Amino acid sequence: MTANYGISSAIQSFTKTFINAIMAGIFIGIAGTVFLSVQFPPLGAFLFAFGLLTILCYKFKLFTGAVGY
């Protein structure tokens, strides 16, 4: 019974990590699109940094988000 719990826990952990990685990719994609579409470069840089901050706050799994720790 203990072995089944370990496998179930590992699958749940993988699923959570995978979903967090997908969400982080979506956030960084939106931040990159906003950065490239804004005409005022400092505003674009601020909004891109805000996207990275969002990844940090929600503890999503993305390398660029994890580097801040």
C-alpha positions as CSV (number, residue, x, y, z in Angstrom):
1,M,0.0,0.0,0.0
2,T,2.9,2.4,0.7
3,A,4.4,1.8,-2.8
4,N,1.1,2.8,-4.4
5,Y,1.0,6.0,-2.4
6,G,4.6,6.9,-3.5
7,I,3.7,6.4,-7.2
8,S,0.5,8.4,-6.8
9,S,2.4,11.2,-5.1
10,A,5.1,11.2,-7.8
11,I,2.5,11.5,-10.5
12,Q,0.7,14.3,-8.8
13,S,4.0,16.1,-8.2
14,F,4.9,15.7,-11.9
15,T,1.5,16.9,-13.0
16,K,1.7,20.0,-10.8
17,T,5.2,20.8,-12.0
18,F,4.2,20.3,-15.6
19,I,1.1,22.6,-15.3
20,N,3.2,25.2,-13.5
21,A,5.8,25.1,-16.3
22,I,3.0,25.6,-18.9
23,M,1.6,28.5,-17.0
24,A,5.0,30.1,-16.7
25,G,5.5,29.7,-20.4
26,I,2.2,31.4,-21.0
27,F,3.1,34.3,-18.7
28,I,6.5,34.8,-20.2
29,G,5.0,34.7,-23.7
30,I,2.5,37.4,-22.8
31,A,5.2,39.5,-21.2
32,G,7.4,39.1,-24.3
33,T,4.5,40.0,-26.6
34,V,3.7,43.1,-24.6
35,F,7.4,44.1,-24.5
36,L,7.7,43.9,-28.3
37,S,4.4,45.6,-29.0
38,V,4.8,48.7,-26.7
39,Q,6.2,51.8,-28.5
40,F,7.8,53.2,-25.4
41,P,10.8,50.9,-24.5
42,P,11.0,51.7,-20.8
43,L,7.3,50.8,-20.4
44,G,7.9,47.6,-22.3
45,A,10.9,46.7,-20.0
46,F,8.8,47.4,-16.9
47,L,5.9,45.3,-18.1
48,F,8.3,42.4,-19.0
49,A,9.8,42.6,-15.5
50,F,6.3,42.6,-14.2
51,G,5.7,39.3,-16.1
52,L,8.8,37.8,-14.4
53,L,7.6,39.0,-11.0
54,T,4.3,37.3,-11.6
55,I,6.1,34.1,-12.2
56,L,8.0,34.5,-9.0
57,C,5.0,35.3,-6.9
58,Y,3.0,32.3,-8.2
59,K,6.0,30.1,-7.8
60,F,5.8,28.8,-11.3
61,K,8.6,26.5,-12.7
62,L,10.6,28.6,-15.2
63,F,14.3,29.0,-15.2
64,T,14.2,32.7,-15.6
65,G,11.7,32.9,-12.7
66,A,13.8,30.6,-10.5
67,V,17.0,32.5,-10.9
68,G,15.6,35.4,-8.8
69,Y,15.8,33.3,-5.7
